[in-house]
């Protein structure tokens, strides 16, 4: 049976931005509830398998370790966090968020709402990608390159993350096929120069992946080049998919102003175009995606929400 609850503030997303805001709001005596889509708080920290370099308190840790530290602090502070179901709808009239569907739907009313849902990895959307996830299809060479050391692999993507993954795999003894849909790369110039000169990296531009083959594990990747309909294949043991991120804002369409890429447009302190709704973190910061920025924006939004609810004088 569906249910409804009321809180001072409901925060969609329990990553660095959402947790930062919740800590601040608790300090101001406000009742804040965090709703997290994943099975555990931490957001995109669980996707970062390289040492964190932009946040002093976790410098040198990887994302999961930093997430564990934040979760321990959240438990000590007795923050209210619900996990395991994405937010489906947000309504400005009545100011509520809904998660789940049908008879299992749960509606949470609030005096103020903070959207801190972060980003989701883009997927290729080709046959074999889903079934072979974790069995050769990977999103992080930092995490998985040693599993495939010395074996042929493919990396898909032309940004810094993709080219860096190609270099990491090549340095681990892999023969790498780097597939990029364009002839122009968005990667750091020094990374790209190294990749172009690396004897173990073969770069294929204007490449469109069509499928990933394998029964129990990845065995090959198929792709087309340019306008050609001819399909090419490369025998590989792993495919690293590094094609970027999209903001988790589907539930905000038609509610708050978004840019063309779907990021939330915000004003001072994270205010959105929807009354009583703020946003913080990567979901509204395509130019500054970082842990440090997300934490700062979460805190700033919490202060503005507290002012709006009459707990602080301007």
C-alpha positions as CSV (number, residue, x, y, z in Angstrom):
1,X,0.0,0.0,0.0
2,X,1.3,3.5,-0.9
3,X,2.3,5.8,2.0
4,X,3.0,9.4,2.6
5,X,5.4,11.2,5.0
6,X,6.2,14.8,5.8
7,X,9.6,16.4,6.5
8,X,11.2,19.8,6.6
9,X,13.5,18.9,3.7
10,X,13.7,15.9,1.4
11,X,17.0,15.4,-0.4
12,X,17.1,13.3,-3.6
13,X,20.5,11.7,-3.7
14,X,22.9,10.6,-0.9
15,X,26.2,11.3,-2.5
16,X,28.7,13.9,-1.4
17,X,26.4,16.9,-2.2
18,X,23.3,15.4,-0.5
19,X,25.2,14.2,2.6
20,X,26.9,17.5,3.0
21,X,23.6,19.3,2.9
22,X,22.0,16.8,5.4
23,X,24.8,17.3,7.9
24,X,24.3,21.1,7.7
25,X,20.5,20.9,7.9
26,X,20.8,18.7,11.0
27,X,23.0,21.3,12.6
28,X,20.3,23.9,12.1
29,X,17.7,21.6,13.7
30,X,15.8,20.7,10.5
31,X,14.3,17.3,9.8
32,X,16.0,16.1,6.5
33,X,15.4,12.8,4.7
34,X,17.7,11.5,2.1
35,X,16.4,9.3,-0.7
36,X,19.1,7.2,-2.5
37,X,18.5,5.2,-5.7
38,X,21.4,2.8,-5.1
39,X,21.6,0.1,-2.5
40,X,24.0,2.2,-0.4
41,X,24.8,5.9,0.1
42,X,27.9,7.5,-1.5
43,X,26.7,8.2,-5.1
44,X,29.4,8.4,-7.7
45,X,32.1,7.8,-5.1
46,X,31.5,4.1,-5.7
47,X,32.5,4.6,-9.3
48,X,35.9,6.2,-8.5
49,X,38.6,3.6,-8.4
50,X,41.6,6.0,-8.7
51,X,43.1,8.0,-5.8
52,X,41.0,11.0,-5.0
53,X,43.0,14.2,-5.7
54,X,40.5,17.0,-5.3
55,X,39.4,16.6,-1.7
56,X,41.8,17.2,1.1
57,X,40.2,15.0,3.8
58,X,40.2,12.0,1.5
59,X,43.4,12.7,-0.5
60,X,44.8,9.5,-1.9
61,X,41.9,7.3,-1.0
62,X,39.7,5.8,-3.7
63,X,36.0,6.6,-3.9
64,X,34.6,3.5,-2.1
65,X,36.9,4.2,0.9
66,X,35.8,7.8,1.0
67,X,32.2,6.7,0.7
68,X,32.6,4.3,3.6
69,X,34.0,7.2,5.8
70,X,31.1,9.5,4.9
71,X,28.6,6.7,5.6
72,X,30.2,6.1,9.0
73,X,29.8,9.8,9.8
74,X,26.2,9.7,8.6
75,X,25.4,6.8,10.9
76,X,27.1,8.6,13.8
77,X,25.0,11.7,13.1
78,X,21.8,9.5,12.8
79,X,20.9,10.9,9.4
80,X,17.7,9.5,7.9
81,X,18.5,7.7,4.7
82,X,16.3,5.5,2.5
83,X,18.0,3.4,-0.2
84,X,17.0,1.2,-3.1
85,X,14.5,3.1,-5.2
86,X,14.8,6.0,-7.6
87,X,12.7,9.1,-7.4
88,X,10.0,8.9,-10.1
89,X,8.2,12.2,-9.8
90,X,8.5,15.6,-8.3
91,X,5.6,18.0,-7.9
92,X,6.0,21.6,-7.0
93,X,2.4,22.2,-6.0
94,X,2.3,20.4,-2.7
95,X,6.1,20.0,-2.9
96,X,6.5,16.2,-2.8
97,X,8.8,13.6,-4.2
98,X,7.6,10.1,-5.1
99,X,9.7,6.9,-5.3
100,X,8.5,3.5,-6.4
101,X,5.4,2.8,-8.5
102,X,1.8,1.6,-8.1
103,X,0.8,0.2,-4.7
104,X,4.5,0.3,-3.7
105,X,4.8,4.1,-4.3
106,X,6.0,6.2,-1.4
107,X,5.3,10.0,-1.4
108,X,7.4,12.4,0.7
109,X,6.1,15.9,1.3
110,X,8.6,18.6,2.3
111,X,8.8,22.3,3.0
112,X,11.9,22.4,0.7
113,X,13.4,19.9,-1.8
114,X,17.1,19.5,-2.7
115,X,18.0,17.6,-5.9
116,X,21.5,16.0,-5.6
117,X,21.0,13.0,-7.8
118,X,24.4,13.3,-9.6
119,X,25.2,11.5,-12.8
120,X,24.8,8.1,-14.4
121,X,27.3,6.5,-16.8
122,X,26.3,6.4,-20.4
123,X,25.9,3.0,-21.9
124,X,26.5,1.8,-25.4
125,X,23.1,0.2,-25.5
126,X,24.3,-2.7,-27.8
127,X,23.7,-6.4,-27.6
128,X,26.0,-8.1,-25.1
129,X,26.8,-5.1,-23.0
130,X,24.3,-5.8,-20.2
131,X,24.6,-9.6,-20.0
132,X,28.4,-9.4,-20.0
133,X,28.7,-6.6,-17.4
134,X,31.3,-7.8,-14.8
135,X,32.4,-10.6,-17.1
136,X,34.6,-8.5,-19.3
137,X,32.5,-5.4,-19.8
138,X,33.9,-2.8,-17.4
139,X,33.8,0.9,-16.6
140,X,37.2,1.3,-14.9
141,X,40.7,0.2,-15.9
142,X,41.9,1.4,-12.5
143,X,39.7,-1.3,-11.0
144,X,40.0,-4.1,-13.5
145,X,43.1,-3.8,-15.6
146,X,45.1,-6.3,-13.6
147,X,42.4,-8.9,-14.3
148,X,43.2,-8.6,-18.0
149,X,46.9,-7.8,-17.9
150,X,48.7,-9.1,-21.0
151,X,45.5,-9.8,-22.9
152,X,43.8,-7.9,-25.8
153,X,41.2,-5.4,-24.7
154,X,39.0,-2.6,-26.3
155,X,38.4,0.8,-24.8
156,X,35.4,2.8,-26.1
157,X,35.6,6.6,-25.7
158,X,37.6,9.6,-26.8
159,X,37.6,11.7,-23.6
160,X,40.3,11.9,-21.0
161,X,38.9,8.9,-19.1
162,X,38.9,6.7,-22.2
163,X,42.4,7.6,-23.3
164,X,43.7,7.2,-19.8
165,X,42.1,3.7,-19.6
166,X,43.8,2.8,-22.8
167,X,47.2,3.9,-21.4
168,X,46.6,2.0,-18.1
169,X,45.8,-1.2,-20.0
170,X,48.7,-0.8,-22.4
171,X,51.1,-0.3,-19.5
172,X,49.7,-3.5,-18.0
173,X,50.8,-5.4,-21.1
174,X,47.5,-5.3,-23.0
175,X,47.2,-4.8,-26.7
176,X,44.5,-2.1,-26.8
177,X,42.0,-1.2,-29.5
178,X,40.8,2.3,-28.7
179,X,37.4,3.0,-30.5
180,X,36.2,6.6,-30.8
181,X,33.1,7.7,-32.7
182,X,34.7,11.0,-34.0
183,X,38.0,12.1,-35.4
184,X,38.2,14.8,-32.7
185,X,39.2,13.9,-29.2
186,X,38.2,15.6,-25.9
187,X,41.1,14.0,-24.0
188,X,44.0,15.8,-22.4
189,X,46.5,16.6,-25.0
190,X,49.4,14.9,-23.1
191,X,47.4,11.7,-22.7
192,X,46.4,11.7,-26.3
193,X,50.0,12.2,-27.5
194,X,51.1,9.3,-25.4
195,X,48.3,7.1,-26.7
196,X,49.1,7.9,-30.3
197,X,52.8,6.9,-29.8
198,X,52.2,3.9,-27.6
199,X,53.2,0.7,-29.5
200,X,50.4,-1.3,-27.8
201,X,47.5,1.1,-28.7
202,X,45.7,1.0,-32.0
203,X,43.3,4.0,-32.4
204,X,40.2,3.6,-34.6
205,X,38.2,6.8,-35.2
206,X,34.7,7.2,-36.6
207,X,33.9,3.8,-35.0
208,X,30.5,2.8,-33.9
209,X,30.2,-0.3,-31.7
210,X,27.4,-2.6,-32.8
211,X,27.7,-5.5,-30.3
212,X,29.8,-7.3,-27.8
213,X,30.2,-11.0,-28.3
214,X,30.7,-13.8,-25.8
215,X,28.9,-16.7,-24.1
216,X,30.1,-16.7,-20.5
217,X,32.7,-13.9,-20.9
218,X,33.7,-11.2,-23.4
219,X,35.3,-12.7,-26.5
220,X,35.1,-10.0,-29.2
221,X,33.7,-6.6,-30.0
222,X,32.1,-5.7,-33.3
223,X,32.0,-2.2,-34.9
224,X,31.6,-0.2,-38.1
225,X,33.8,2.6,-39.3
226,X,32.3,5.7,-40.9
227,X,29.4,5.3,-43.2
228,X,30.4,1.8,-44.1
229,X,27.9,-1.0,-43.3
230,X,30.7,-3.6,-43.2
231,X,31.2,-4.9,-39.7
232,X,34.6,-5.4,-38.3
233,X,35.5,-7.5,-35.2
234,X,38.4,-7.5,-32.8
235,X,39.0,-10.5,-30.5
236,X,39.3,-9.0,-27.0
237,X,39.0,-10.3,-23.4
238,X,37.5,-7.0,-22.0
239,X,35.7,-3.9,-23.2
240,X,36.1,-0.7,-21.1
241,X,33.1,1.6,-21.8
242,X,34.1,5.3,-21.1
243,X,31.7,7.4,-23.1
244,X,30.7,10.0,-20.5
245,X,27.9,10.7,-18.1
246,X,24.3,12.0,-18.1
247,X,22.6,13.9,-15.3
248,X,19.9,12.0,-13.3
249,X,17.1,14.5,-14.0
250,X,14.4,12.6,-15.9
251,X,11.9,13.3,-13.0
252,X,12.6,17.1,-13.3
253,X,11.6,17.6,-16.9
254,X,8.8,20.0,-17.1
255,X,9.2,20.9,-13.4
256,X,12.5,22.9,-13.3
257,X,14.6,24.5,-16.0
258,X,17.2,22.2,-17.5
259,X,19.9,22.9,-20.1
260,X,20.1,21.0,-23.4
261,X,22.1,18.2,-21.9
262,X,19.6,17.8,-19.0
263,X,21.6,19.5,-16.2
264,X,19.7,21.6,-13.8
265,X,20.0,25.4,-14.2
266,X,20.6,27.0,-10.8
267,X,21.0,30.5,-9.4
268,X,22.6,31.7,-6.2
269,X,22.8,29.0,-3.6
270,X,21.5,26.3,-5.9
271,X,18.0,27.8,-6.3
272,X,16.2,26.3,-9.3
273,X,13.3,27.8,-11.4
274,X,10.8,25.7,-9.3
275,X,9.8,27.4,-6.1
276,X,11.1,25.6,-3.0
277,X,13.4,23.4,-5.0
278,X,17.2,23.6,-4.9
279,X,20.0,21.6,-6.6
280,X,23.6,20.8,-5.8
281,X,26.5,18.8,-7.0
282,X,27.3,17.3,-10.4
283,X,23.6,17.3,-11.4
284,X,23.9,21.0,-12.0
285,X,27.7,21.5,-12.5
286,X,28.8,20.1,-15.9
287,X,31.8,22.5,-15.9
288,X,33.0,21.7,-12.4
289,X,32.4,18.0,-11.7
290,X,34.3,17.2,-8.5
291,X,33.9,15.9,-5.0
292,X,35.0,19.2,-3.4
293,X,32.6,21.2,-5.5
294,X,29.7,18.9,-4.7
295,X,30.3,19.1,-1.0
296,X,30.5,22.9,-1.1
297,X,27.4,23.2,-3.2
298,X,25.5,20.9,-0.8
299,X,26.5,23.0,2.2
300,X,25.6,26.3,0.3
301,X,22.2,24.9,-0.6
302,X,21.5,23.9,3.0
303,X,22.2,27.4,4.2
304,X,19.9,28.9,1.6
305,X,17.2,26.4,2.4
306,X,17.6,27.2,6.1
307,X,17.1,30.9,5.4
308,X,14.1,30.2,3.2
309,X,12.5,28.2,6.0
310,X,13.0,31.1,8.5
311,X,15.8,29.5,10.6
312,X,18.4,32.0,9.6
313,X,18.4,35.8,9.1
314,X,19.8,37.0,5.8
